[in-house]
Amino acid sequence: MSDVLDALQQVLQERKQADPESSYVASLHAKGLNKILEKIGEEATEVILAAKDAKDELTTKDVIAETADLWFHCLVLLSHLGQDHQAVLAELERRFDLSGLVEKAGRSQ
């Protein structure tokens, strides 16, 4: 799985420098942070709506597709901010053996 994320990260880095007229990712970067955040908001809403309507295997596939769109746009955001998926994976690994309640309580301190 990490191979897919690594390959996607490489593509995102390359497209960050591409012509906005020829690359969707480049066009998002050119439009700036607010546009990327807007896309993440749209995709998150689509995940929620797809999940509400998920009743069987076919409609559950819609949740998977919308989640992929959301993750993709989050990766674009990370790229825009000079980060990548490895930072997120490291954070998830750090939290792995923590109780969710303990981890959440530690954030407010």
N, C-alpha and C positions, 0 to 999 in steps of 0.2 A: 504493500500500500504506500509506503513511504517513497517508493520509486516513482509512483504516479505524482505524488506531491513534489518530489524533487524535479521531475521533468516539467511539471506545470510551472514551478518557480522559475526555472530557466527560461521558459517561453515568456512568462510575465516580465522578466527582466529585459529580455530582448525587445518585446513589444513596447515597453515603457519609453524606449528611444525611437520608436517607429513613427511614421507619418500618421497623424490622426485621421487623415482621409482614407487610409488603407487598413487601419487596425482599430477594432472596437476598444481594446485595452488602452491603446495610445490616446484615443479620443476621450476616454474617461480621465486619464491623467491630465490631458490638456484642459479639460473642463474644471478640474480641481477637486479638492477634498469634498466640498459640499455636494457635488454631483455624485461622487462615489458613495457618500453617506446616504444620499437620496435613493440610490439603487439598492443599497443594503436594506433600507427601510421597506422599499417595495418588495424585495425578495422575502424578507421576514414575514410580511403580511401574506404573501402568497403561500408560504409554508403553513402558516396558521390556518388559512382558508382551506388548503388541501387536506390538512390533518382533520379539520372539522368534518369534512365530507368523506373521509376515508372509511369505507364500509367493507371493502373486499380487496382481493389481491390487485385488481386493476386500479382502483382508486388509491391504494397504498403506493403504487408505482408513481403516482402523481406527487406524493409526499417526498419520495426519493428524488425525483427530478427537480422539484422546487428547492429541496435542501442542497442539492448539488449547485444550483444557481446561487443560493445564499452563500455557500462556502466559497465559491469562485469569486464572488464580489468581495467577500471578506479578505481573500488572498490578494486581490487587487488593492484593497485598502492597506494591508500590511506592506505591500510593495511600495505603495505611494509614500508610506511613512518610513521607508528604509529598513523594514523588518521582513521576516519571512515565516513560513510555517514552523520552522525549527524552534523558534522562540515559543510558539504556542504549544508544541509538543513537549518542550522542556517544562513549561508551566504545568501541563497536565501530568507529566511524570512526577513533578515535585509534589503534586496534590494526591497522587495515587493512593498512598497508604494513610491519608488523613481522612478523618470523618468529615463529611460535608458540613456538618454543623460547626465543627471545630475550625475548619478552614474559613468558613464564612465569618465566624466571630473574630478571627484574627485579622480580617480585612479592615475592621472598624478601628483597630488600634494603631 
